[in-house]
Amino acid sequence: MHIILMGAQGAGKGTQAALIAPQYRLAHLSTGELFRQAVANGTELGLLAKQYLDRGELVPDAVTVGIVDNKLSEIAAGLNELQGALFDGFPRTAAQAAGLDKALAKRNERINRVIEISVPRGKLEARLTGRWSCPNCGATYHMEFSPPQNDMVCDRCGFGLTQRADDTVDAIKRRLDIYFEQTEPLLAYYESRGLLSRVDGDQTIEAVTEDIAAAIDSSLKIAK
């Protein structure tokens, strides 16, 4: 079973993937983590990806799909432990979607369900711009959902909080623009194949998890 979790930055894909993947015995696959593993392992594709990452450039689609393909081979070799993969924010482009379809087809596998976590853009911007962290101990905060007890000071160690460069208002707007331009068209592609479910991401974490599980369970019943 292979599930794709889609949604803009701040929609909660990572949080939900971490909850859903164990429930269905799926490998939680995010390209960021796969890149780090491939680089750390010194694989040919990992070293190639590192060249782009070190320059602050996007890793080409062919390299990204190749790294994902290698991970799928690992999963296929140990199906006694895992039932498939939960893709967290991948694919992001039409080329990646086509590459993933091809990688699965050669194993006689396919995507079972694509789930979009939908959150209004204004809410996404509020979620992302509210994120701050402590440069000393790594503690994270959100000015709306989990603020520090003392204004802009870490509760744990007393250091002043800082914000990532890509969490500023302008940077976040650029990141969201890229998502809606490049990734959102994929939703139409998957919807035309009858694979897309949409989940309201502007709910509690527990409610979103329940809706995602319901969409997966529904697709499994259809498959049977």
PyMOL commands that set and color helices and strands:
alter all, ss='L'
color gray80, all
select helices_A, chain A and resi 13-23+31-41+44-54+61-76+94-105+121-129+165-167+169-183+185-192+205-223
alter helices_A, ss='H'
color red, helices_A
select strands_A, chain A and resi 2-6+26-30+84-88+113-118+131-133+140-142+196-200
alter strands_A, ss='S'
color yellow, strands_A
deselect
rebuild
show_as cartoon
